[in-house]
């Protein structure tokens, strides 16, 4: 493992989370993965929790940067879901989604991990929110969808699918297929012209008024 000691520790922490999970992320295990003396964990980061928090931010920044240009090229919900499926497969293969999932699990038991975990997830949310804001312009759903909330739900769904995929891969694939069907329905509405879109908007407004 190359790099300065601090970087080696960050990468060692990520590798430990991938291979041993949050339960196995001890100072000894991380130092072994990093190829450094265990005392350097505390010298550079103070505590194991602080190292794990820094590692998640570091790893998330790197991974989001890898996909930023691909997010920027997305022009429809279908393309966003296609990217999501590709991202899920690639990140599952490298174990990076597992890192975020492990930190989310750890945050339930240790609140000190929660802010960094939220920050890591938030980096993905920012990219997704920007895409949704762009591709929903002109859609019949645009004025009825909370884009910020939908972005968070989407990011949470991808992490949840990582956990689900571990126990039921076919079920996770079916979940992706269902999301793509929904995106297809939105695409059909957009292709039906202004009259249909106005009708859909009117029905949605009426439904919203009825619920209130």
C-alpha positions as CSV (number, residue, x, y, z in Angstrom):
1,X,0.0,0.0,0.0
2,X,1.6,3.2,-1.2
3,X,1.2,6.8,0.1
4,X,2.0,8.7,3.2
5,X,1.1,7.2,6.6
6,X,-2.2,9.1,7.0
7,X,-3.4,8.0,3.5
8,X,-2.3,4.5,4.2
9,X,-4.4,4.5,7.4
10,X,-7.5,5.9,5.5
11,X,-7.2,3.2,2.9
12,X,-6.4,0.5,5.5
13,X,-9.6,1.5,7.3
14,X,-11.7,1.2,4.1
15,X,-10.2,-2.1,3.3
16,X,-10.9,-3.4,6.8
17,X,-14.5,-2.3,6.5
18,X,-14.8,-4.1,3.2
19,X,-13.4,-7.3,4.3
20,X,-14.2,-7.5,8.1
21,X,-17.1,-5.1,8.5
22,X,-17.6,-2.6,11.3
23,X,-17.3,-5.3,14.0
24,X,-13.7,-6.1,12.8
25,X,-12.5,-2.5,12.4
26,X,-10.1,-2.5,15.3
27,X,-6.9,-0.4,15.5
28,X,-4.9,-3.6,15.1
29,X,-6.8,-4.8,12.0
30,X,-6.6,-1.4,10.4
31,X,-2.9,-1.0,11.1
32,X,-2.2,-4.4,9.7
33,X,-4.2,-3.6,6.5
34,X,-2.2,-0.3,6.2
35,X,1.1,-1.9,6.9
36,X,2.0,0.4,9.8
37,X,2.4,0.4,13.5
38,X,-0.9,0.3,15.5
39,X,0.2,3.3,17.6
40,X,0.0,5.5,14.4
41,X,-3.8,5.1,14.3
42,X,-4.0,7.1,17.6
43,X,-1.2,9.5,16.7
44,X,-2.8,10.6,13.4
45,X,-6.5,10.3,14.3
46,X,-6.9,10.1,18.0
47,X,-9.5,7.3,18.0
48,X,-10.6,4.5,15.8
49,X,-14.0,6.1,15.4
50,X,-12.3,9.3,14.2
51,X,-10.3,7.3,11.7
52,X,-13.3,5.5,10.4
53,X,-15.2,8.8,10.0
54,X,-12.3,10.3,8.1
55,X,-11.9,7.2,5.9
56,X,-15.6,7.3,4.9
57,X,-15.4,10.9,3.9
58,X,-12.1,10.2,2.0
59,X,-13.5,7.2,0.2
60,X,-16.8,8.9,-0.6
61,X,-15.1,11.9,-2.1
62,X,-13.0,9.5,-4.3
63,X,-15.9,7.4,-5.5
64,X,-18.3,10.3,-6.2
65,X,-15.5,12.0,-8.3
66,X,-15.2,8.8,-10.4
67,X,-18.9,9.1,-11.4
68,X,-19.3,12.9,-11.5
69,X,-18.9,13.2,-15.3
70,X,-21.4,10.3,-15.8
71,X,-23.9,11.9,-13.6
72,X,-23.5,15.2,-15.6
73,X,-24.2,13.3,-18.8
74,X,-27.6,11.9,-17.6
75,X,-30.6,13.4,-19.5
76,X,-33.5,11.3,-18.4
77,X,-34.8,9.2,-15.5
78,X,-34.1,6.0,-17.5
79,X,-30.5,7.0,-18.0
80,X,-30.2,7.8,-14.3
81,X,-31.5,4.3,-13.4
82,X,-29.2,2.8,-16.0
83,X,-26.3,4.6,-14.3
84,X,-27.6,3.5,-11.0
85,X,-27.6,-0.2,-12.0
86,X,-24.1,0.2,-13.4
87,X,-22.9,2.0,-10.3
88,X,-24.4,-0.6,-8.1
89,X,-22.7,-3.4,-9.9
90,X,-19.3,-1.7,-10.0
91,X,-19.4,-0.5,-6.4
92,X,-20.6,-3.9,-5.2
93,X,-17.7,-5.6,-7.1
94,X,-15.1,-3.3,-5.4
95,X,-16.8,-3.5,-2.0
96,X,-17.4,0.3,-1.7
97,X,-21.1,0.1,-1.2
98,X,-20.4,-2.4,1.6
99,X,-18.3,0.3,3.3
100,X,-21.2,2.8,3.4
101,X,-23.6,0.0,4.5
102,X,-21.3,-1.0,7.3
103,X,-20.9,2.5,8.5
104,X,-24.7,3.0,8.5
105,X,-25.0,-0.1,10.6
106,X,-22.3,1.0,12.9
107,X,-24.0,4.4,13.3
108,X,-27.0,2.8,14.8
109,X,-24.9,1.6,17.7
110,X,-22.4,4.4,17.9
111,X,-23.7,7.9,17.3
112,X,-20.2,9.3,16.9
113,X,-20.1,7.7,13.4
114,X,-23.4,9.2,12.3
115,X,-22.2,12.7,11.1
116,X,-19.5,11.3,8.9
117,X,-21.8,8.6,7.6
118,X,-24.4,11.2,6.8
119,X,-21.7,13.3,5.1
120,X,-20.6,10.3,3.0
121,X,-24.2,9.6,1.9
122,X,-24.8,13.3,1.4
123,X,-22.1,13.4,-1.3
124,X,-24.1,10.9,-3.4
125,X,-27.3,12.7,-2.6
126,X,-25.9,16.0,-4.0
127,X,-25.1,14.4,-7.3
128,X,-28.5,12.7,-7.6
129,X,-30.4,15.8,-6.6
130,X,-28.7,17.8,-9.3
131,X,-29.6,15.2,-11.9
132,X,-33.2,14.9,-10.8
133,X,-33.6,18.6,-10.8
134,X,-32.4,18.7,-14.4
135,X,-34.2,15.7,-15.9
136,X,-37.6,16.4,-14.2
137,X,-37.9,19.8,-15.8
138,X,-40.9,19.7,-18.1
139,X,-42.1,16.4,-16.6
140,X,-45.8,16.2,-15.4
141,X,-44.3,15.2,-12.1
142,X,-42.0,18.2,-11.7
143,X,-44.2,20.5,-9.6
144,X,-45.4,17.6,-7.4
145,X,-42.1,16.0,-6.5
146,X,-39.8,17.0,-3.6
147,X,-36.6,16.7,-5.5
148,X,-34.4,16.9,-2.4
149,X,-36.5,14.2,-0.7
150,X,-36.5,12.0,-3.7
151,X,-32.7,12.3,-4.0
152,X,-32.3,11.1,-0.4
153,X,-34.8,8.3,-1.0
154,X,-32.9,7.2,-4.1
155,X,-29.5,7.2,-2.3
156,X,-30.9,5.3,0.6
157,X,-32.5,2.8,-1.8
158,X,-29.2,2.0,-3.4
159,X,-27.5,1.4,-0.1
160,X,-30.5,-0.7,1.0
161,X,-30.3,-2.7,-2.2
162,X,-26.6,-3.5,-1.4
163,X,-27.8,-5.1,1.9
164,X,-30.7,-6.8,0.2
165,X,-28.5,-8.0,-2.7
166,X,-26.4,-10.0,-0.1
167,X,-29.3,-12.2,0.8
168,X,-31.5,-12.1,-2.3
169,X,-29.7,-11.1,-5.5
170,X,-32.7,-12.0,-7.7
171,X,-35.0,-9.9,-5.5
172,X,-32.6,-6.9,-5.8
173,X,-32.6,-7.3,-9.6
174,X,-36.4,-7.3,-9.6
175,X,-36.4,-4.1,-7.5
176,X,-34.2,-2.4,-10.2
177,X,-36.5,-3.7,-12.9
178,X,-39.5,-2.2,-11.1
179,X,-37.8,1.2,-10.8
180,X,-37.0,1.1,-14.5
181,X,-40.7,0.4,-15.3
182,X,-41.6,3.5,-13.3
183,X,-39.1,5.5,-15.2
184,X,-40.5,4.1,-18.4
185,X,-44.0,5.2,-17.4
186,X,-42.8,8.8,-16.8
187,X,-41.1,8.7,-20.2
188,X,-44.4,7.6,-21.9
189,X,-46.2,10.5,-20.2
190,X,-43.6,12.9,-21.5
191,X,-44.0,11.6,-25.0
192,X,-47.8,11.9,-25.1
193,X,-47.8,15.7,-25.7
194,X,-49.0,18.8,-23.9
195,X,-52.7,17.8,-23.7
196,X,-52.0,14.6,-21.8
197,X,-49.5,16.3,-19.6
198,X,-52.0,19.0,-18.7
199,X,-54.5,16.3,-17.9
200,X,-52.1,14.4,-15.7
201,X,-51.1,17.6,-13.9
202,X,-54.8,18.4,-13.2
203,X,-55.4,14.9,-11.9
204,X,-52.4,15.1,-9.6
205,X,-53.4,18.5,-8.3
206,X,-56.9,17.2,-7.6
207,X,-55.4,14.2,-5.8
208,X,-53.2,16.4,-3.7
209,X,-56.1,18.7,-2.8
210,X,-58.2,15.6,-1.8
211,X,-55.5,14.3,0.5
212,X,-55.2,17.6,2.3
